[in-house]
Amino acid sequence: VQLQACGGGLVQAGDSLRLSCAASGSTGSYSFGWFRQAPGKERDFVAYISRNGVSRYFGNSVRGRLTISRDNTKNTVYLQMNNLKPEDTADYYCAADNIVLDATSRSAYSYWGQGTLVTVSS
């Protein structure tokens, strides 16, 4: 499956953004994760949604401000980000795999999209 992430941009602190991850094929058999990478830092886990949408996990730094959802009819996964902070500035990547044993681990995902840049000004 090929993934295309989009929706990033330049916003002010406190604003909201919705990122989208569009898949080239049917998404019903995949679990999805979002990761982010700030300049000079490692790529960190942000959010996860299971194949059936029941299980959702979030990184400690974003819990309570982000939601993740999926629309399998549109083959798209969304990351709604609210109350953005300057420390949220990063490239955001979506990832997918059929079986995800550790949602927070980069190695659990075989398929990755290109990053979409989110910049939050103070």
MARSE-55121 format. One line per 2 residues: number of its first residue (from 0); their letters; for each residue y, z, x of N, C-alpha, C. Coordinates in steps of 0.2 Angstrom, whole numbers, plus 5000, padded with zeros to 4 digits. Atoms other than C-alpha are relative to their C-alpha. Layout:
NUM) a) Y Z X Y Z X Y Z X ~ ...
END
This chain:
0) vq) 4994 5000 5004 5000 5000 5000 5006 5000 5004 ~ 4993 5000 4996 5018 4996 5006 5005 5004 4996
2) lq) 4996 4995 5004 5031 5009 5002 5008 4998 5003 ~ 4993 5002 4999 5050 5005 5001 5004 5006 4997
4) ac) 4996 4995 5002 5062 5020 5001 5007 4998 4999 ~ 4993 5001 5001 5080 5019 4995 5003 5005 4996
6) gg) 4996 4996 5004 5094 5028 4987 5004 5005 5004 ~ 4996 4995 4996 5102 5037 5002 5007 4997 5000
8) gl) 4993 5002 4999 5120 5037 5006 5004 5006 5002 ~ 4996 4995 4997 5135 5047 5011 5003 5004 4994
10) vq) 4998 4996 5006 5139 5061 4999 5004 5007 5003 ~ 4997 4993 4998 5149 5078 5000 4995 5005 4998
12) ag) 5004 4994 5001 5142 5095 5000 5000 5002 4992 ~ 5000 4998 5007 5137 5100 4982 4998 4994 4996
14) ds) 5002 5006 5003 5133 5082 4977 4993 5000 4999 ~ 5007 5002 5001 5117 5075 4971 4998 4993 5001
16) lr) 5003 5007 4999 5106 5060 4975 4993 5000 4998 ~ 5007 5001 5002 5090 5053 4969 4998 4994 5004
18) ls) 5004 5005 4996 5079 5044 4981 4994 4997 4997 ~ 5006 5003 5003 5066 5032 4976 4995 4997 5005
20) ca) 5005 5003 4996 5050 5026 4984 4996 4996 4996 ~ 5004 5005 5004 5043 5010 4977 4994 4998 5004
22) as) 5006 5002 4996 5025 5005 4981 4999 4993 4998 ~ 5001 5007 5001 5019 4987 4982 4994 4999 4995
24) gs) 5005 5001 5005 5004 4991 4971 5000 5006 4995 ~ 5000 4995 5005 4998 5003 4958 5000 5007 5004
26) tg) 4999 4994 4997 5002 5021 4963 4995 5006 4997 ~ 5004 4995 5003 4989 5030 4952 4995 5003 5004
28) sy) 5005 4997 4996 4977 5033 4965 5003 5004 5007 ~ 4997 4997 4994 4989 5040 4978 5004 5006 4999
30) sf) 4996 4994 4999 4997 5057 4982 5006 4998 5004 ~ 4994 5002 4996 5015 5056 4989 5003 5006 5003
32) gw) 4996 4995 4997 5025 5066 5001 5007 4997 5002 ~ 4994 5002 4997 5043 5065 5007 5001 5005 5006
34) fr) 4998 4997 4994 5048 5070 5024 5007 4998 5002 ~ 4993 5002 4998 5065 5070 5033 5000 5002 5008
36) qa) 4999 5000 4993 5070 5068 5051 5007 5000 5002 ~ 4993 4999 4997 5087 5074 5058 5000 4997 5007
38) pg) 5000 5002 4993 5093 5067 5074 4998 5005 5005 ~ 5002 4995 4995 5084 5075 5089 4995 5005 4998
40) ke) 5005 4995 5002 5072 5084 5078 4994 4997 4997 ~ 5007 5003 5002 5054 5082 5072 5001 4998 4992
42) rd) 5000 5001 5007 5050 5075 5055 4997 5005 4996 ~ 5002 4994 5003 5048 5089 5043 4998 4998 4992
44) fv) 5002 5000 5007 5040 5091 5026 5005 5002 4995 ~ 4995 4999 5005 5051 5090 5011 4997 5002 4993
46) ay) 5003 4999 5007 5041 5088 4995 4993 4996 4999 ~ 5006 5003 5001 5024 5083 4988 4998 4999 4993
48) is) 5002 5000 5007 5017 5077 4972 4993 4997 5000 ~ 5007 5002 5000 4998 5075 4968 5000 4993 4996
50) rn) 5002 5006 5004 4990 5059 4960 5002 5001 4993 ~ 4999 5000 5007 4991 5066 4943 5007 5004 4998
52) gv) 4993 4997 5001 5008 5074 4945 5000 5008 4999 ~ 5000 4993 5002 5002 5092 4942 5002 5004 5005
54) sr) 4999 4996 4994 5003 5099 4959 5006 4997 5004 ~ 4994 5002 4997 5020 5099 4967 5002 5005 5005
56) yf) 4998 4995 4995 5026 5108 4983 5006 4998 5003 ~ 4994 5002 4997 5042 5109 4992 5001 5004 5007
58) gn) 4999 4996 4994 5048 5114 5009 5005 5006 4999 ~ 4996 4994 5001 5056 5131 5011 5007 4999 5000
60) sv) 4993 5001 5000 5073 5124 5015 5003 4997 4994 ~ 4998 5004 5006 5074 5114 4999 4998 5002 4994
62) rg) 5002 4997 5007 5065 5124 4986 5005 5002 4996 ~ 4995 4998 5005 5075 5126 4971 5006 4995 4999
64) rl) 4994 5006 5001 5087 5111 4974 4997 4993 4999 ~ 5003 5006 5001 5075 5097 4974 4994 5000 4995
66) ti) 5005 5001 5004 5063 5090 4962 4996 4993 5001 ~ 5004 5006 4998 5049 5077 4964 4997 4998 4993
68) sr) 5004 5002 5006 5042 5066 4950 4998 4993 5002 ~ 5003 5006 4999 5033 5050 4948 4999 4996 4993
70) dn) 5001 5004 5006 5032 5035 4936 4995 4995 5002 ~ 5005 5005 4998 5016 5026 4938 5000 4993 4997
72) tk) 4999 5006 5003 5021 5013 4926 5005 4995 5004 ~ 4995 5004 4996 5035 5008 4938 4998 5000 5008
74) nt) 5003 4999 4993 5024 5012 4954 5006 5003 5004 ~ 4994 4997 4996 5039 5023 4960 4999 5008 4999
76) vy) 4999 4993 4999 5041 5041 4966 5007 5002 5001 ~ 4993 4998 4999 5057 5050 4965 5001 5007 5003
78) lq) 4998 4993 4997 5066 5064 4974 5007 5001 4998 ~ 4994 4999 5003 5080 5071 4965 5003 5006 5004
80) mn) 4997 4995 4995 5091 5081 4977 5007 5003 4997 ~ 4994 4997 5003 5104 5093 4970 5003 5005 5005
82) nl) 4997 4995 4996 5117 5104 4978 4999 4999 5007 ~ 5001 5002 4993 5116 5095 4994 5004 5004 5005
84) kp) 4996 4997 4995 5121 5103 5010 5000 4996 5007 ~ 5000 5004 4994 5126 5096 5027 4994 5001 5004
86) ed) 5006 5000 4997 5110 5102 5034 4994 4996 4997 ~ 5005 5005 5003 5101 5090 5023 5001 4993 5003
88) ta) 4999 5006 4997 5108 5076 5033 4994 4998 5004 ~ 5006 5002 4997 5093 5066 5039 4998 4993 4997
90) dy) 5004 5006 5003 5082 5050 5037 4995 5003 4996 ~ 5005 4997 5005 5071 5053 5022 4995 4994 5000
92) yc) 5005 5005 5001 5054 5045 5022 4995 5002 4995 ~ 5005 4999 5004 5041 5043 5009 4993 4998 5003
94) aa) 5007 5001 4997 5022 5043 5013 4995 5001 4994 ~ 5005 5000 5005 5006 5041 5003 4993 5000 5003
96) dn) 5007 5000 4998 4987 5043 5004 4996 5001 4994 ~ 5005 4999 5005 4972 5043 4993 4998 5007 4999
98) iv) 5002 4993 4999 4967 5060 4999 5004 5004 5005 ~ 4996 4996 4996 4979 5073 5005 4998 5007 5001
100) ld) 5003 4994 5000 4971 5088 5012 5006 5006 5002 ~ 4995 4996 4999 4987 5096 5019 5007 4997 4999
102) at) 4995 5004 5002 5002 5090 5010 5006 5001 5005 ~ 4995 4999 4996 5014 5097 5023 5000 4997 5007
104) sr) 5002 5003 4993 5006 5088 5038 5001 4992 5000 ~ 4999 5007 5000 5012 5071 5043 4994 4996 5001
106) sa) 5006 5003 4998 4995 5067 5049 4995 4999 4993 ~ 5004 5001 5006 4988 5068 5031 5002 4994 4996
108) ys) 4998 5006 5003 4997 5052 5026 4999 4994 5004 ~ 5002 5006 4996 4991 5035 5031 5006 4994 4999
110) yw) 4995 5005 5001 5005 5025 5023 5007 5003 5000 ~ 4993 4997 4999 5024 5027 5027 5005 4994 4998
112) gq) 4994 5005 5001 5040 5018 5021 5005 5001 5005 ~ 4995 5000 4996 5055 5015 5031 5005 5006 4998
114) gt) 4996 4994 5002 5068 5029 5031 5006 4998 4996 ~ 4994 5001 5003 5083 5030 5020 5005 5006 5002
116) lv) 4996 4995 4997 5098 5039 5027 5004 5004 4995 ~ 4996 4995 5004 5106 5054 5018 5005 5003 5005
118) tv) 4995 4997 4996 5122 5060 5025 5005 5004 4996 ~ 4996 4996 5004 5131 5075 5018 5005 5003 5004
120) ss) 4994 4998 4997 5148 5079 5023 5002 5007 4997 ~ 4997 4993 5002 5156 5097 5022 5007 5000 4997
END
